[in-house]
Amino acid sequence: MSNLVELEKRFENAIEKLELALASNHMERTSESSKEKEQTMMESHDNIDDLLVKIDKLERASKSDANEIDKLVRKLKEIFELVDD
């Protein structure tokens, strides 16, 4: 009978250790998951910043292109006006 009680206590101890190990493992996974989410958010933020910079460059380039097109149109109008005279 005492062997049975001793075996039961060992079994209970083993279950407690297993539960602690599983809880610790779950906490590590949760921590890793939080770190991954934070890293993803930081990368997303960096990507958004990069996109905003690229958009700004494209806007400036398009304004510059529009100005150049306007200059060419004015020159063409001048040329056509000179030809018509």
C-alpha positions as CSV (number, residue, x, y, z in Angstrom):
1,M,0.0,0.0,0.0
2,S,2.8,2.4,0.8
3,N,4.3,1.7,-2.6
4,L,1.0,2.8,-4.1
5,V,1.0,6.0,-2.1
6,E,4.6,6.7,-3.0
7,L,3.8,6.1,-6.7
8,E,0.8,8.4,-6.5
9,K,3.0,11.2,-5.0
10,R,5.6,10.7,-7.7
11,F,2.9,10.9,-10.3
12,E,1.5,14.1,-8.8
13,N,5.0,15.6,-8.7
14,A,5.6,14.7,-12.3
15,I,2.2,16.2,-13.4
16,E,3.0,19.4,-11.5
17,K,6.4,19.7,-13.2
18,L,4.8,19.0,-16.5
19,E,2.2,21.7,-15.9
20,L,4.9,24.2,-14.9
21,A,7.0,23.3,-18.0
22,L,3.9,23.7,-20.3
23,A,3.0,27.0,-18.6
24,S,6.6,28.3,-19.0
25,N,6.6,27.2,-22.7
26,H,3.3,28.9,-23.3
27,M,4.6,32.1,-21.7
28,E,7.8,31.9,-23.9
29,R,5.6,31.5,-27.0
30,T,3.4,34.4,-26.0
31,S,6.5,36.5,-25.4
32,E,7.9,35.5,-28.8
33,S,4.5,36.2,-30.4
34,S,4.5,39.7,-28.9
35,K,8.0,40.3,-30.1
36,E,7.1,39.2,-33.6
37,K,4.0,41.4,-33.6
38,E,6.2,44.4,-32.4
39,Q,8.8,43.6,-35.1
40,T,6.1,43.4,-37.8
41,M,4.6,46.7,-36.6
42,M,8.0,48.3,-36.7
43,E,8.7,46.9,-40.2
44,S,5.3,48.1,-41.4
45,H,5.9,51.5,-40.0
46,D,9.3,51.6,-41.8
47,N,7.6,50.5,-45.0
48,I,5.0,53.2,-44.7
49,D,7.7,55.8,-44.1
50,D,9.6,54.6,-47.2
51,L,6.4,54.7,-49.2
52,L,5.7,58.3,-48.1
53,V,9.2,59.4,-49.0
54,K,8.8,57.7,-52.5
55,I,5.4,59.4,-53.0
56,D,6.9,62.8,-52.0
57,K,9.8,62.3,-54.5
58,L,7.3,61.3,-57.3
59,E,5.1,64.3,-56.5
60,R,8.1,66.6,-56.8
61,A,9.2,64.9,-60.0
62,S,5.8,65.2,-61.5
63,K,5.6,68.9,-60.7
64,S,9.0,69.3,-62.3
65,D,7.9,67.4,-65.3
66,A,4.7,69.5,-65.5
67,N,6.8,72.7,-65.4
68,E,9.0,71.3,-68.2
69,I,5.9,70.4,-70.3
70,D,4.5,73.9,-69.7
71,K,7.7,75.4,-71.0
72,L,7.7,73.3,-74.1
73,V,4.0,74.1,-74.8
74,R,4.8,77.8,-74.5
75,K,7.7,77.5,-76.9
76,L,5.6,75.6,-79.3
77,K,2.9,78.3,-79.2
78,E,5.6,80.9,-79.8
79,I,6.9,78.9,-82.8
80,F,3.4,78.5,-84.2
81,E,2.7,82.2,-83.7
82,L,5.9,83.1,-85.5
83,V,5.0,80.8,-88.4
84,D,1.5,82.2,-88.7
85,D,2.8,85.8,-88.9
